[in-house]
């Protein structure tokens, strides 16, 4: 069993992530690629003290990067969309981002 901070790596703080947060009452996180939806649900509920309604996950394919002739590949990573139950207070983890 992974600790809750090994399951959730970081919040995704982008324009799209903030839009989903405001419109759909959904948080977006980068999570451990081997984490299950149950582990993600337990980690979010323990860290933020909220109730989770549903979770959607997506495997994001790493991009190819070039430096001159050298070609490399960024690693694949997993993203989780965590929808909170109605009436739950939205945690503010990105207040000072401008």
C-alpha positions in Angstrom: 0.0 0.0 0.0 1.4 3.4 -1.0 1.2 6.4 1.3 -1.2 9.1 0.2 1.6 11.4 -0.8 3.1 8.7 -3.1 -0.3 8.4 -4.8 -0.9 12.1 -5.5 2.2 13.7 -6.9 1.0 17.3 -7.6 -2.0 19.3 -8.7 -2.2 20.3 -12.3 -2.3 24.1 -12.3 -3.1 25.1 -15.9 -5.8 27.2 -17.5 -7.7 24.1 -18.4 -7.3 22.6 -14.9 -8.5 25.8 -13.3 -11.5 26.0 -15.7 -12.5 22.4 -14.9 -12.1 23.2 -11.2 -14.5 26.2 -11.3 -17.1 24.9 -13.8 -17.3 21.2 -13.0 -16.3 21.2 -9.3 -13.4 18.9 -10.2 -9.8 18.7 -9.1 -7.0 17.6 -11.5 -3.9 15.8 -10.2 -0.8 14.1 -11.5 -0.8 10.7 -9.8 1.3 7.6 -9.5 1.0 5.6 -12.8 0.3 2.4 -10.8 -2.3 4.0 -8.4 -5.9 2.7 -8.7 -9.0 4.8 -8.5 -9.7 3.5 -4.9 -6.2 4.6 -3.8 -6.7 8.0 -5.4 -10.1 8.5 -3.8 -8.7 7.6 -0.3 -5.7 9.9 -0.7 -7.8 12.9 -1.8 -10.3 12.4 1.0 -7.5 12.0 3.6 -5.4 15.0 2.4 -8.1 17.5 1.6 -10.9 16.3 4.1 -13.6 16.2 1.3 -15.9 13.6 -0.1 -15.3 12.3 -3.6 -18.1 11.6 -6.0 -16.2 10.1 -9.0 -12.8 9.8 -10.5 -11.7 9.6 -14.1 -8.1 8.8 -15.1 -6.0 9.2 -18.2 -2.6 8.0 -19.2 -0.8 10.9 -20.9 1.8 9.8 -23.4 5.3 11.3 -23.1 6.3 13.6 -25.9 9.4 13.2 -28.1 12.0 15.8 -27.5 15.0 16.7 -29.7 18.2 18.5 -29.0 19.9 18.8 -32.4 20.4 15.3 -33.7 19.7 13.6 -30.3 16.2 12.4 -29.8 14.7 11.6 -26.4 11.3 10.7 -25.0 9.6 12.2 -21.9 8.1 9.6 -19.6 4.4 8.7 -19.7 2.3 9.9 -16.7 -1.1 9.5 -15.3 -3.7 12.3 -14.7 -6.8 12.0 -12.4 -9.9 14.1 -12.6 -11.5 14.0 -9.1 -15.1 15.3 -8.9 -16.2 16.3 -5.5 -19.7 15.7 -4.1 -22.2 18.6 -4.1 -21.9 20.9 -1.1 -18.2 20.1 -0.5 -15.9 23.1 -0.1 -13.3 23.3 -2.9 -9.7 23.3 -1.6 -7.6 26.3 -2.6 -4.2 25.0 -3.6 -3.5 27.6 -6.4 -4.5 30.9 -4.9 -1.2 32.7 -5.5 -0.8 31.7 -9.2 -1.1 34.5 -11.6 
